[in-house]
Structures are given as C-alpha cells and as structure tokens.
Amino acid sequence: MAMHNCGMIRDMGKKAKHKARQAIIAPQLEDEVQTEAAYYARKCGITPEEALRMIEDANRISGR
C-alpha cells in the first residue's frame, strides 16, 4: 500500500529546484548587499545609494 503513495509524489525538476532556491537565496543576498553598501558608504563618505550602484556595477562587470 505504501508503494502506491510513492507514485503520487513527483520529484522536482531542475527549473523548479532552481526557482525554489532563488526564492530563498535572493532576499538573503539582497540584505547582504545592502549591508555591504551601507558599510562602504560610511567608510568612504558616500551615500548608500552610490555605494550600492558601485557594487552592482562591479558585479555586472565581473559576470556574476
């Protein structure tokens, strides 16, 4: 009887797993980037928005 229930459960496909991971990881990464931008803004005497833009530009250039 337990064997019949196993057929009803599907494994997640690669895309579904990727989307699930991104839903969890993306907000954490955004928080980390915001924290890093705030740190560099204080250290360099610029606004957090400027620091965030610099970090995003650097990540885009490096291909992340």
Secondary structure, 3 states (H helix, E strand, C coil): CHHHHHCCCCCCCHHHHHHHHHHHHHHHHHHHHHHHHHHHHHHHCCCHHHHHHHHHHHHHHHCC
